[in-house]
Amino acid sequence: MRRSLIDSRYLDAVVWLVIAVLARRIVTSALHGNPFTVATSDRNRRLSIVILVGGGLTELIRIGAAYALFHSVFPSSTYIGLIQETFSFW
């Protein structure tokens, strides 16, 4: 089965990798110095933005793919999958 480059699983992996790198930088800088600095605050803000934007983007791509798949199989039917969707990233 051929997978698309814009796949929720690939995007999830990239987002988790970025989160891990940013979190490691925060912990490393806090261990080697004062954890209550402006730089640490900026790193925390950057990490939270990545979490919110990355999580929302992966969910939108996943829901859009489910919608497109449903309409490719049942073109004349209505899509009610959003009621049954669960958010995997959040």
PDB file with one MODEL, atoms N, CA, C and O in Angstrom:
MODEL        1
ATOM      1  N   MET A   1       0.843  -1.176   0.000  1.00  0.00           N
ATOM      2  CA  MET A   1       0.000   0.000   0.000  1.00  0.00           C
ATOM      3  C   MET A   1       0.891   1.242   0.000  1.00  0.00           C
ATOM      4  O   MET A   1       1.753   1.392   0.866  1.00  0.00           O
ATOM      5  N   ARG A   2       0.686   2.110  -0.949  1.00  0.00           N
ATOM      6  CA  ARG A   2       1.497   3.322  -1.076  1.00  0.00           C
ATOM      7  C   ARG A   2       0.954   4.409  -0.167  1.00  0.00           C
ATOM      8  O   ARG A   2      -0.250   4.666  -0.150  1.00  0.00           O
ATOM      9  N   ARG A   3       1.836   5.049   0.590  1.00  0.00           N
ATOM     10  CA  ARG A   3       1.427   6.087   1.535  1.00  0.00           C
ATOM     11  C   ARG A   3       1.801   7.448   0.974  1.00  0.00           C
ATOM     12  O   ARG A   3       2.803   7.588   0.273  1.00  0.00           O
ATOM     13  N   SER A   4       1.006   8.428   1.282  1.00  0.00           N
ATOM     14  CA  SER A   4       1.253   9.790   0.844  1.00  0.00           C
ATOM     15  C   SER A   4       2.327  10.434   1.719  1.00  0.00           C
ATOM     16  O   SER A   4       2.505  10.061   2.879  1.00  0.00           O
ATOM     17  N   LEU A   5       3.039  11.408   1.147  1.00  0.00           N
ATOM     18  CA  LEU A   5       4.024  12.137   1.937  1.00  0.00           C
ATOM     19  C   LEU A   5       3.351  13.011   2.988  1.00  0.00           C
ATOM     20  O   LEU A   5       3.915  13.247   4.055  1.00  0.00           O
ATOM     21  N   ILE A   6       2.152  13.487   2.690  1.00  0.00           N
ATOM     22  CA  ILE A   6       1.408  14.271   3.665  1.00  0.00           C
ATOM     23  C   ILE A   6       0.471  13.309   4.381  1.00  0.00           C
ATOM     24  O   ILE A   6      -0.735  13.297   4.135  1.00  0.00           O
ATOM     25  N   ASP A   7       1.024  12.531   5.238  1.00  0.00           N
ATOM     26  CA  ASP A   7       0.270  11.542   5.986  1.00  0.00           C
ATOM     27  C   ASP A   7       0.311  11.926   7.449  1.00  0.00           C
ATOM     28  O   ASP A   7       1.320  12.438   7.934  1.00  0.00           O
ATOM     29  N   SER A   8      -0.755  11.686   8.139  1.00  0.00           N
ATOM     30  CA  SER A   8      -0.845  12.057   9.545  1.00  0.00           C
ATOM     31  C   SER A   8       0.237  11.380  10.373  1.00  0.00           C
ATOM     32  O   SER A   8       0.764  11.986  11.306  1.00  0.00           O
ATOM     33  N   ARG A   9       0.576  10.149  10.054  1.00  0.00           N
ATOM     34  CA  ARG A   9       1.599   9.440  10.831  1.00  0.00           C
ATOM     35  C   ARG A   9       2.977  10.069  10.654  1.00  0.00           C
ATOM     36  O   ARG A   9       3.730  10.210  11.617  1.00  0.00           O
ATOM     37  N   TYR A  10       3.301  10.444   9.421  1.00  0.00           N
ATOM     38  CA  TYR A  10       4.591  11.072   9.172  1.00  0.00           C
ATOM     39  C   TYR A  10       4.659  12.441   9.835  1.00  0.00           C
ATOM     40  O   TYR A  10       5.675  12.801  10.430  1.00  0.00           O
ATOM     41  N   LEU A  11       3.584  13.193   9.732  1.00  0.00           N
ATOM     42  CA  LEU A  11       3.552  14.512  10.348  1.00  0.00           C
ATOM     43  C   LEU A  11       3.593  14.399  11.865  1.00  0.00           C
ATOM     44  O   LEU A  11       4.247  15.208  12.523  1.00  0.00           O
ATOM     45  N   ASP A  12       2.907  13.412  12.430  1.00  0.00           N
ATOM     46  CA  ASP A  12       2.986  13.162  13.876  1.00  0.00           C
ATOM     47  C   ASP A  12       4.423  12.892  14.300  1.00  0.00           C
ATOM     48  O   ASP A  12       4.885  13.420  15.312  1.00  0.00           O
ATOM     49  N   ALA A  13       5.129  12.071  13.529  1.00  0.00           N
ATOM     50  CA  ALA A  13       6.506  11.734  13.878  1.00  0.00           C
ATOM     51  C   ALA A  13       7.408  12.964  13.826  1.00  0.00           C
ATOM     52  O   ALA A  13       8.264  13.145  14.692  1.00  0.00           O
ATOM     53  N   VAL A  14       7.220  13.803  12.821  1.00  0.00           N
ATOM     54  CA  VAL A  14       8.023  15.017  12.716  1.00  0.00           C
ATOM     55  C   VAL A  14       7.734  15.964  13.868  1.00  0.00           C
ATOM     56  O   VAL A  14       8.653  16.539  14.450  1.00  0.00           O
ATOM     57  N   VAL A  15       6.465  16.128  14.196  1.00  0.00           N
ATOM     58  CA  VAL A  15       6.091  17.019  15.300  1.00  0.00           C
ATOM     59  C   VAL A  15       6.647  16.494  16.619  1.00  0.00           C
ATOM     60  O   VAL A  15       7.167  17.269  17.421  1.00  0.00           O
ATOM     61  N   TRP A  16       6.543  15.186  16.853  1.00  0.00           N
ATOM     62  CA  TRP A  16       7.082  14.624  18.098  1.00  0.00           C
ATOM     63  C   TRP A  16       8.594  14.769  18.170  1.00  0.00           C
ATOM     64  O   TRP A  16       9.144  14.983  19.250  1.00  0.00           O
ATOM     65  N   LEU A  17       9.274  14.654  17.027  1.00  0.00           N
ATOM     66  CA  LEU A  17      10.719  14.834  17.009  1.00  0.00           C
ATOM     67  C   LEU A  17      11.097  16.278  17.361  1.00  0.00           C
ATOM     68  O   LEU A  17      12.027  16.504  18.136  1.00  0.00           O
ATOM     69  N   VAL A  18      10.388  17.242  16.801  1.00  0.00           N
ATOM     70  CA  VAL A  18      10.640  18.648  17.117  1.00  0.00           C
ATOM     71  C   VAL A  18      10.352  18.924  18.591  1.00  0.00           C
ATOM     72  O   VAL A  18      11.104  19.647  19.244  1.00  0.00           O
ATOM     73  N   ILE A  19       9.282  18.360  19.111  1.00  0.00           N
ATOM     74  CA  ILE A  19       8.944  18.536  20.530  1.00  0.00           C
ATOM     75  C   ILE A  19      10.046  17.956  21.409  1.00  0.00           C
ATOM     76  O   ILE A  19      10.433  18.572  22.402  1.00  0.00           O
ATOM     77  N   ALA A  20      10.550  16.789  21.058  1.00  0.00           N
ATOM     78  CA  ALA A  20      11.617  16.165  21.858  1.00  0.00           C
ATOM     79  C   ALA A  20      12.887  17.007  21.846  1.00  0.00           C
ATOM     80  O   ALA A  20      13.536  17.167  22.880  1.00  0.00           O
ATOM     81  N   VAL A  21      13.246  17.546  20.686  1.00  0.00           N
ATOM     82  CA  VAL A  21      14.451  18.375  20.590  1.00  0.00           C
ATOM     83  C   VAL A  21      14.287  19.650  21.407  1.00  0.00           C
ATOM     84  O   VAL A  21      15.194  20.030  22.147  1.00  0.00           O
ATOM     85  N   LEU A  22      13.147  20.309  21.283  1.00  0.00           N
ATOM     86  CA  LEU A  22      12.919  21.542  22.043  1.00  0.00           C
ATOM     87  C   LEU A  22      12.873  21.276  23.550  1.00  0.00           C
ATOM     88  O   LEU A  22      13.412  22.056  24.335  1.00  0.00           O
ATOM     89  N   ALA A  23      12.241  20.193  23.948  1.00  0.00           N
ATOM     90  CA  ALA A  23      12.174  19.861  25.377  1.00  0.00           C
ATOM     91  C   ALA A  23      13.564  19.531  25.924  1.00  0.00           C
ATOM     92  O   ALA A  23      13.882  19.893  27.057  1.00  0.00           O
ATOM     93  N   ARG A  24      14.379  18.861  25.143  1.00  0.00           N
ATOM     94  CA  ARG A  24      15.745  18.554  25.583  1.00  0.00           C
ATOM     95  C   ARG A  24      16.555  19.827  25.766  1.00  0.00           C
ATOM     96  O   ARG A  24      17.325  19.944  26.720  1.00  0.00           O
ATOM     97  N   ARG A  25      16.386  20.775  24.861  1.00  0.00           N
ATOM     98  CA  ARG A  25      17.094  22.051  24.991  1.00  0.00           C
ATOM     99  C   ARG A  25      16.667  22.802  26.249  1.00  0.00           C
ATOM    100  O   ARG A  25      17.494  23.411  26.927  1.00  0.00           O
ATOM    101  N   ILE A  26      15.380  22.755  26.554  1.00  0.00           N
ATOM    102  CA  ILE A  26      14.877  23.434  27.757  1.00  0.00           C
ATOM    103  C   ILE A  26      15.473  22.800  29.010  1.00  0.00           C
ATOM    104  O   ILE A  26      15.946  23.505  29.902  1.00  0.00           O
ATOM    105  N   VAL A  27      15.451  21.491  29.073  1.00  0.00           N
ATOM    106  CA  VAL A  27      15.977  20.797  30.256  1.00  0.00           C
ATOM    107  C   VAL A  27      17.477  21.003  30.390  1.00  0.00           C
ATOM    108  O   VAL A  27      17.976  21.226  31.493  1.00  0.00           O
ATOM    109  N   THR A  28      18.195  20.930  29.288  1.00  0.00           N
ATOM    110  CA  THR A  28      19.648  21.120  29.335  1.00  0.00           C
ATOM    111  C   THR A  28      20.008  22.523  29.813  1.00  0.00           C
ATOM    112  O   THR A  28      20.897  22.687  30.649  1.00  0.00           O
ATOM    113  N   SER A  29      19.324  23.529  29.290  1.00  0.00           N
ATOM    114  CA  SER A  29      19.639  24.896  29.711  1.00  0.00           C
ATOM    115  C   SER A  29      19.239  25.137  31.166  1.00  0.00           C
ATOM    116  O   SER A  29      19.903  25.900  31.868  1.00  0.00           O
ATOM    117  N   ALA A  30      18.185  24.510  31.619  1.00  0.00           N
ATOM    118  CA  ALA A  30      17.768  24.670  33.017  1.00  0.00           C
ATOM    119  C   ALA A  30      18.726  23.967  33.970  1.00  0.00           C
ATOM    120  O   ALA A  30      18.943  24.439  35.086  1.00  0.00           O
ATOM    121  N   LEU A  31      19.298  22.850  33.548  1.00  0.00           N
ATOM    122  CA  LEU A  31      20.248  22.130  34.403  1.00  0.00           C
ATOM    123  C   LEU A  31      21.586  22.854  34.525  1.00  0.00           C
ATOM    124  O   LEU A  31      22.235  22.790  35.569  1.00  0.00           O
ATOM    125  N   HIS A  32      21.998  23.537  33.467  1.00  0.00           N
ATOM    126  CA  HIS A  32      23.303  24.186  33.456  1.00  0.00           C
ATOM    127  C   HIS A  32      23.277  25.633  33.926  1.00  0.00           C
ATOM    128  O   HIS A  32      24.323  26.280  33.980  1.00  0.00           O
ATOM    129  N   GLY A  33      22.129  26.141  34.258  1.00  0.00           N
ATOM    130  CA  GLY A  33      22.048  27.536  34.695  1.00  0.00           C
ATOM    131  C   GLY A  33      20.768  27.775  35.468  1.00  0.00           C
ATOM    132  O   GLY A  33      20.132  26.843  35.961  1.00  0.00           O
ATOM    133  N   ASN A  34      20.414  29.013  35.561  1.00  0.00           N
ATOM    134  CA  ASN A  34      19.195  29.401  36.249  1.00  0.00           C
ATOM    135  C   ASN A  34      17.993  29.058  35.360  1.00  0.00           C
ATOM    136  O   ASN A  34      17.925  29.520  34.221  1.00  0.00           O
ATOM    137  N   PRO A  35      17.053  28.263  35.856  1.00  0.00           N
ATOM    138  CA  PRO A  35      15.913  27.879  35.016  1.00  0.00           C
ATOM    139  C   PRO A  35      14.884  29.008  34.832  1.00  0.00           C
ATOM    140  O   PRO A  35      13.986  28.899  33.997  1.00  0.00           O
ATOM    141  N   PHE A  36      15.015  30.076  35.603  1.00  0.00           N
ATOM    142  CA  PHE A  36      14.033  31.157  35.532  1.00  0.00           C
ATOM    143  C   PHE A  36      14.610  32.353  34.795  1.00  0.00           C
ATOM    144  O   PHE A  36      14.764  33.433  35.365  1.00  0.00           O
ATOM    145  N   THR A  37      14.927  32.150  33.523  1.00  0.00           N
ATOM    146  CA  THR A  37      15.466  33.216  32.699  1.00  0.00           C
ATOM    147  C   THR A  37      14.529  33.506  31.538  1.00  0.00           C
ATOM    148  O   THR A  37      13.594  32.752  31.268  1.00  0.00           O
ATOM    149  N   VAL A  38      14.799  34.615  30.856  1.00  0.00           N
ATOM    150  CA  VAL A  38      13.999  34.988  29.692  1.00  0.00           C
ATOM    151  C   VAL A  38      14.196  33.982  28.562  1.00  0.00           C
ATOM    152  O   VAL A  38      13.252  33.670  27.837  1.00  0.00           O
ATOM    153  N   ALA A  39      15.405  33.478  28.411  1.00  0.00           N
ATOM    154  CA  ALA A  39      15.675  32.494  27.351  1.00  0.00           C
ATOM    155  C   ALA A  39      14.870  31.210  27.551  1.00  0.00           C
ATOM    156  O   ALA A  39      14.338  30.646  26.595  1.00  0.00           O
ATOM    157  N   THR A  40      14.787  30.756  28.801  1.00  0.00           N
ATOM    158  CA  THR A  40      13.996  29.556  29.086  1.00  0.00           C
ATOM    159  C   THR A  40      12.518  29.814  28.838  1.00  0.00           C
ATOM    160  O   THR A  40      11.805  28.946  28.335  1.00  0.00           O
ATOM    161  N   SER A  41      12.067  30.993  29.187  1.00  0.00           N
ATOM    162  CA  SER A  41      10.674  31.357  28.924  1.00  0.00           C
ATOM    163  C   SER A  41      10.380  31.380  27.427  1.00  0.00           C
ATOM    164  O   SER A  41       9.322  30.922  26.994  1.00  0.00           O
ATOM    165  N   ASP A  42      11.302  31.908  26.643  1.00  0.00           N
ATOM    166  CA  ASP A  42      11.126  31.906  25.188  1.00  0.00           C
ATOM    167  C   ASP A  42      11.117  30.494  24.623  1.00  0.00           C
ATOM    168  O   ASP A  42      10.354  30.194  23.706  1.00  0.00           O
ATOM    169  N   ARG A  43      11.955  29.636  25.164  1.00  0.00           N
ATOM    170  CA  ARG A  43      11.959  28.236  24.702  1.00  0.00           C
ATOM    171  C   ARG A  43      10.646  27.535  25.059  1.00  0.00           C
ATOM    172  O   ARG A  43      10.119  26.758  24.262  1.00  0.00           O
ATOM    173  N   ASN A  44      10.129  27.805  26.239  1.00  0.00           N
ATOM    174  CA  ASN A  44       8.827  27.229  26.627  1.00  0.00           C
ATOM    175  C   ASN A  44       7.718  27.722  25.722  1.00  0.00           C
ATOM    176  O   ASN A  44       6.836  26.953  25.341  1.00  0.00           O
ATOM    177  N   ARG A  45       7.754  28.988  25.378  1.00  0.00           N
ATOM    178  CA  ARG A  45       6.738  29.553  24.485  1.00  0.00           C
ATOM    179  C   ARG A  45       6.829  28.909  23.103  1.00  0.00           C
ATOM    180  O   ARG A  45       5.806  28.575  22.505  1.00  0.00           O
ATOM    181  N   ARG A  46       8.044  28.736  22.595  1.00  0.00           N
ATOM    182  CA  ARG A  46       8.235  28.106  21.292  1.00  0.00           C
ATOM    183  C   ARG A  46       7.742  26.666  21.304  1.00  0.00           C
ATOM    184  O   ARG A  46       7.114  26.215  20.346  1.00  0.00           O
ATOM    185  N   LEU A  47       8.020  25.943  22.381  1.00  0.00           N
ATOM    186  CA  LEU A  47       7.562  24.557  22.505  1.00  0.00           C
ATOM    187  C   LEU A  47       6.037  24.483  22.525  1.00  0.00           C
ATOM    188  O   LEU A  47       5.450  23.617  21.876  1.00  0.00           O
ATOM    189  N   SER A  48       5.400  25.372  23.256  1.00  0.00           N
ATOM    190  CA  SER A  48       3.930  25.344  23.321  1.00  0.00           C
ATOM    191  C   SER A  48       3.306  25.679  21.977  1.00  0.00           C
ATOM    192  O   SER A  48       2.265  25.123  21.631  1.00  0.00           O
ATOM    193  N   ILE A  49       3.915  26.573  21.214  1.00  0.00           N
ATOM    194  CA  ILE A  49       3.393  26.900  19.880  1.00  0.00           C
ATOM    195  C   ILE A  49       3.522  25.693  18.958  1.00  0.00           C
ATOM    196  O   ILE A  49       2.607  25.401  18.188  1.00  0.00           O
ATOM    197  N   VAL A  50       4.644  24.994  19.028  1.00  0.00           N
ATOM    198  CA  VAL A  50       4.834  23.794  18.197  1.00  0.00           C
ATOM    199  C   VAL A  50       3.797  22.732  18.556  1.00  0.00           C
ATOM    200  O   VAL A  50       3.244  22.079  17.670  1.00  0.00           O
ATOM    201  N   ILE A  51       3.534  22.560  19.837  1.00  0.00           N
ATOM    202  CA  ILE A  51       2.554  21.558  20.271  1.00  0.00           C
ATOM    203  C   ILE A  51       1.161  21.911  19.762  1.00  0.00           C
ATOM    204  O   ILE A  51       0.459  21.051  19.230  1.00  0.00           O
ATOM    205  N   LEU A  52       0.760  23.162  19.919  1.00  0.00           N
ATOM    206  CA  LEU A  52      -0.585  23.557  19.502  1.00  0.00           C
ATOM    207  C   LEU A  52      -0.760  23.533  17.986  1.00  0.00           C
ATOM    208  O   LEU A  52      -1.740  22.985  17.482  1.00  0.00           O
ATOM    209  N   VAL A  53       0.182  24.121  17.264  1.00  0.00           N
ATOM    210  CA  VAL A  53       0.058  24.178  15.807  1.00  0.00           C
ATOM    211  C   VAL A  53       0.246  22.792  15.191  1.00  0.00           C
ATOM    212  O   VAL A  53      -0.519  22.394  14.313  1.00  0.00           O
ATOM    213  N   GLY A  54       1.259  22.060  15.649  1.00  0.00           N
ATOM    214  CA  GLY A  54       1.502  20.722  15.100  1.00  0.00           C
ATOM    215  C   GLY A  54       0.363  19.763  15.367  1.00  0.00           C
ATOM    216  O   GLY A  54      -0.027  18.995  14.488  1.00  0.00           O
ATOM    217  N   GLY A  55      -0.173  19.802  16.576  1.00  0.00           N
ATOM    218  CA  GLY A  55      -1.296  18.921  16.905  1.00  0.00           C
ATOM    219  C   GLY A  55      -2.540  19.240  16.100  1.00  0.00           C
ATOM    220  O   GLY A  55      -3.214  18.343  15.593  1.00  0.00           O
ATOM    221  N   GLY A  56      -2.837  20.518  15.988  1.00  0.00           N
ATOM    222  CA  GLY A  56      -4.010  20.921  15.203  1.00  0.00           C
ATOM    223  C   GLY A  56      -3.859  20.590  13.733  1.00  0.00           C
ATOM    224  O   GLY A  56      -4.809  20.144  13.089  1.00  0.00           O
ATOM    225  N   LEU A  57      -2.660  20.809  13.200  1.00  0.00           N
ATOM    226  CA  LEU A  57      -2.421  20.530  11.789  1.00  0.00           C
ATOM    227  C   LEU A  57      -2.533  19.043  11.477  1.00  0.00           C
ATOM    228  O   LEU A  57      -3.129  18.669  10.467  1.00  0.00           O
ATOM    229  N   THR A  58      -1.976  18.198  12.319  1.00  0.00           N
ATOM    230  CA  THR A  58      -2.072  16.760  12.058  1.00  0.00           C
ATOM    231  C   THR A  58      -3.512  16.268  12.151  1.00  0.00           C
ATOM    232  O   THR A  58      -3.920  15.391  11.390  1.00  0.00           O
ATOM    233  N   GLU A  59      -4.277  16.822  13.072  1.00  0.00           N
ATOM    234  CA  GLU A  59      -5.681  16.413  13.181  1.00  0.00           C
ATOM    235  C   GLU A  59      -6.487  16.878  11.976  1.00  0.00           C
ATOM    236  O   GLU A  59      -7.334  16.133  11.482  1.00  0.00           O
ATOM    237  N   LEU A  60      -6.244  18.089  11.495  1.00  0.00           N
ATOM    238  CA  LEU A  60      -6.953  18.566  10.312  1.00  0.00           C
ATOM    239  C   LEU A  60      -6.618  17.728   9.087  1.00  0.00           C
ATOM    240  O   LEU A  60      -7.497  17.429   8.280  1.00  0.00           O
ATOM    241  N   ILE A  61      -5.360  17.351   8.944  1.00  0.00           N
ATOM    242  CA  ILE A  61      -4.976  16.499   7.814  1.00  0.00           C
ATOM    243  C   ILE A  61      -5.627  15.132   7.927  1.00  0.00           C
ATOM    244  O   ILE A  61      -6.097  14.590   6.927  1.00  0.00           O
ATOM    245  N   ARG A  62      -5.662  14.566   9.121  1.00  0.00           N
ATOM    246  CA  ARG A  62      -6.272  13.248   9.315  1.00  0.00           C
ATOM    247  C   ARG A  62      -7.771  13.276   9.033  1.00  0.00           C
ATOM    248  O   ARG A  62      -8.303  12.374   8.385  1.00  0.00           O
ATOM    249  N   ILE A  63      -8.451  14.313   9.520  1.00  0.00           N
ATOM    250  CA  ILE A  63      -9.894  14.420   9.296  1.00  0.00           C
ATOM    251  C   ILE A  63     -10.190  14.674   7.820  1.00  0.00           C
ATOM    252  O   ILE A  63     -11.144  14.123   7.270  1.00  0.00           O
ATOM    253  N   GLY A  64      -9.368  15.513   7.180  1.00  0.00           N
ATOM    254  CA  GLY A  64      -9.544  15.758   5.746  1.00  0.00           C
ATOM    255  C   GLY A  64      -9.327  14.510   4.911  1.00  0.00           C
ATOM    256  O   GLY A  64     -10.038  14.278   3.934  1.00  0.00           O
ATOM    257  N   ALA A  65      -8.339  13.701   5.296  1.00  0.00           N
ATOM    258  CA  ALA A  65      -8.085  12.450   4.578  1.00  0.00           C
ATOM    259  C   ALA A  65      -9.236  11.467   4.768  1.00  0.00           C
ATOM    260  O   ALA A  65      -9.621  10.769   3.830  1.00  0.00           O
ATOM    261  N   ALA A  66      -9.785  11.413   5.983  1.00  0.00           N
ATOM    262  CA  ALA A  66     -10.932  10.526   6.227  1.00  0.00           C
ATOM    263  C   ALA A  66     -12.142  10.978   5.407  1.00  0.00           C
ATOM    264  O   ALA A  66     -12.872  10.151   4.860  1.00  0.00           O
ATOM    265  N   TYR A  67     -12.346  12.285   5.326  1.00  0.00           N
ATOM    266  CA  TYR A  67     -13.451  12.839   4.529  1.00  0.00           C
ATOM    267  C   TYR A  67     -13.269  12.502   3.047  1.00  0.00           C
ATOM    268  O   TYR A  67     -14.217  12.080   2.385  1.00  0.00           O
ATOM    269  N   ALA A  68     -12.049  12.688   2.525  1.00  0.00           N
ATOM    270  CA  ALA A  68     -11.787  12.398   1.113  1.00  0.00           C
ATOM    271  C   ALA A  68     -11.935  10.914   0.812  1.00  0.00           C
ATOM    272  O   ALA A  68     -12.472  10.541  -0.231  1.00  0.00           O
ATOM    273  N   LEU A  69     -11.459  10.059   1.726  1.00  0.00           N
ATOM    274  CA  LEU A  69     -11.591   8.623   1.527  1.00  0.00           C
ATOM    275  C   LEU A  69     -13.058   8.204   1.522  1.00  0.00           C
ATOM    276  O   LEU A  69     -13.471   7.391   0.695  1.00  0.00           O
ATOM    277  N   PHE A  70     -13.843   8.758   2.442  1.00  0.00           N
ATOM    278  CA  PHE A  70     -15.260   8.415   2.506  1.00  0.00           C
ATOM    279  C   PHE A  70     -15.966   8.809   1.211  1.00  0.00           C
ATOM    280  O   PHE A  70     -16.750   8.031   0.667  1.00  0.00           O
ATOM    281  N   HIS A  71     -15.685  10.033   0.711  1.00  0.00           N
ATOM    282  CA  HIS A  71     -16.352  10.467  -0.515  1.00  0.00           C
ATOM    283  C   HIS A  71     -15.814   9.785  -1.758  1.00  0.00           C
ATOM    284  O   HIS A  71     -16.491   9.791  -2.786  1.00  0.00           O
ATOM    285  N   SER A  72     -14.643   9.206  -1.713  1.00  0.00           N
ATOM    286  CA  SER A  72     -14.170   8.446  -2.867  1.00  0.00           C
ATOM    287  C   SER A  72     -14.873   7.094  -2.954  1.00  0.00           C
ATOM    288  O   SER A  72     -15.013   6.528  -4.037  1.00  0.00           O
ATOM    289  N   VAL A  73     -15.315   6.581  -1.801  1.00  0.00           N
ATOM    290  CA  VAL A  73     -16.007   5.295  -1.790  1.00  0.00           C
ATOM    291  C   VAL A  73     -17.512   5.480  -1.927  1.00  0.00           C
ATOM    292  O   VAL A  73     -18.162   4.737  -2.663  1.00  0.00           O
ATOM    293  N   PHE A  74     -18.074   6.468  -1.223  1.00  0.00           N
ATOM    294  CA  PHE A  74     -19.517   6.740  -1.248  1.00  0.00           C
ATOM    295  C   PHE A  74     -19.751   8.176  -1.702  1.00  0.00           C
ATOM    296  O   PHE A  74     -19.981   9.046  -0.862  1.00  0.00           O
ATOM    297  N   PRO A  75     -19.700   8.451  -3.000  1.00  0.00           N
ATOM    298  CA  PRO A  75     -19.775   9.835  -3.470  1.00  0.00           C
ATOM    299  C   PRO A  75     -21.119  10.521  -3.234  1.00  0.00           C
ATOM    300  O   PRO A  75     -21.155  11.747  -3.127  1.00  0.00           O
ATOM    301  N   SER A  76     -22.208   9.791  -3.151  1.00  0.00           N
ATOM    302  CA  SER A  76     -23.516  10.428  -3.005  1.00  0.00           C
ATOM    303  C   SER A  76     -24.012  10.446  -1.559  1.00  0.00           C
ATOM    304  O   SER A  76     -25.140  10.868  -1.304  1.00  0.00           O
ATOM    305  N   SER A  77     -23.212  10.007  -0.636  1.00  0.00           N
ATOM    306  CA  SER A  77     -23.624   9.923   0.756  1.00  0.00           C
ATOM    307  C   SER A  77     -23.104  11.123   1.547  1.00  0.00           C
ATOM    308  O   SER A  77     -22.225  11.854   1.090  1.00  0.00           O
ATOM    309  N   THR A  78     -23.666  11.309   2.743  1.00  0.00           N
ATOM    310  CA  THR A  78     -23.183  12.383   3.609  1.00  0.00           C
ATOM    311  C   THR A  78     -22.159  11.829   4.576  1.00  0.00           C
ATOM    312  O   THR A  78     -22.197  10.653   4.936  1.00  0.00           O
ATOM    313  N   TYR A  79     -21.248  12.685   4.991  1.00  0.00           N
ATOM    314  CA  TYR A  79     -20.158  12.263   5.877  1.00  0.00           C
ATOM    315  C   TYR A  79     -20.515  12.623   7.307  1.00  0.00           C
ATOM    316  O   TYR A  79     -20.696  13.798   7.625  1.00  0.00           O
ATOM    317  N   ILE A  80     -20.618  11.606   8.188  1.00  0.00           N
ATOM    318  CA  ILE A  80     -20.905  11.865   9.602  1.00  0.00           C
ATOM    319  C   ILE A  80     -19.755  11.392  10.482  1.00  0.00           C
ATOM    320  O   ILE A  80     -19.933  11.184  11.682  1.00  0.00           O
ATOM    321  N   GLY A  81     -18.585  11.225   9.892  1.00  0.00           N
ATOM    322  CA  GLY A  81     -17.436  10.701  10.622  1.00  0.00           C
ATOM    323  C   GLY A  81     -16.918  11.642  11.686  1.00  0.00           C
ATOM    324  O   GLY A  81     -16.277  11.191  12.636  1.00  0.00           O
ATOM    325  N   LEU A  82     -17.174  12.949  11.562  1.00  0.00           N
ATOM    326  CA  LEU A  82     -16.669  13.898  12.548  1.00  0.00           C
ATOM    327  C   LEU A  82     -17.276  13.659  13.924  1.00  0.00           C
ATOM    328  O   LEU A  82     -16.654  13.968  14.940  1.00  0.00           O
ATOM    329  N   ILE A  83     -18.475  13.116  13.961  1.00  0.00           N
ATOM    330  CA  ILE A  83     -19.111  12.821  15.247  1.00  0.00           C
ATOM    331  C   ILE A  83     -18.373  11.679  15.950  1.00  0.00           C
ATOM    332  O   ILE A  83     -18.281  11.654  17.178  1.00  0.00           O
ATOM    333  N   GLN A  84     -17.856  10.745  15.173  1.00  0.00           N
ATOM    334  CA  GLN A  84     -17.231   9.568  15.747  1.00  0.00           C
ATOM    335  C   GLN A  84     -15.716   9.699  15.854  1.00  0.00           C
ATOM    336  O   GLN A  84     -15.059   8.786  16.353  1.00  0.00           O
ATOM    337  N   GLU A  85     -15.148  10.815  15.398  1.00  0.00           N
ATOM    338  CA  GLU A  85     -13.694  10.981  15.421  1.00  0.00           C
ATOM    339  C   GLU A  85     -13.166  11.162  16.840  1.00  0.00           C
ATOM    340  O   GLU A  85     -13.816  11.784  17.680  1.00  0.00           O
ATOM    341  N   THR A  86     -12.010  10.626  17.092  1.00  0.00           N
ATOM    342  CA  THR A  86     -11.311  10.882  18.338  1.00  0.00           C
ATOM    343  C   THR A  86      -9.979  11.521  17.995  1.00  0.00           C
ATOM    344  O   THR A  86      -9.369  11.181  16.981  1.00  0.00           O
ATOM    345  N   PHE A  87      -9.530  12.428  18.814  1.00  0.00           N
ATOM    346  CA  PHE A  87      -8.297  13.137  18.524  1.00  0.00           C
ATOM    347  C   PHE A  87      -7.124  12.339  19.064  1.00  0.00           C
ATOM    348  O   PHE A  87      -7.053  12.062  20.261  1.00  0.00           O
ATOM    349  N   SER A  88      -6.208  11.971  18.185  1.00  0.00           N
ATOM    350  CA  SER A  88      -5.094  11.110  18.575  1.00  0.00           C
ATOM    351  C   SER A  88      -3.945  11.880  19.180  1.00  0.00           C
ATOM    352  O   SER A  88      -3.220  11.347  20.021  1.00  0.00           O
ATOM    353  N   PHE A  89      -3.763  13.119  18.774  1.00  0.00           N
ATOM    354  CA  PHE A  89      -2.583  13.854  19.203  1.00  0.00           C
ATOM    355  C   PHE A  89      -2.815  14.581  20.526  1.00  0.00           C
ATOM    356  O   PHE A  89      -1.859  14.814  21.266  1.00  0.00           O
ATOM    357  N   TRP A  90      -4.036  14.938  20.836  1.00  0.00           N
ATOM    358  CA  TRP A  90      -4.316  15.806  21.974  1.00  0.00           C
ATOM    359  C   TRP A  90      -4.629  15.002  23.165  1.00  0.00           C
ATOM    360  O   TRP A  90      -4.894  15.556  24.232  1.00  0.00           O
TER     361      TRP A  90
ENDMDL
END
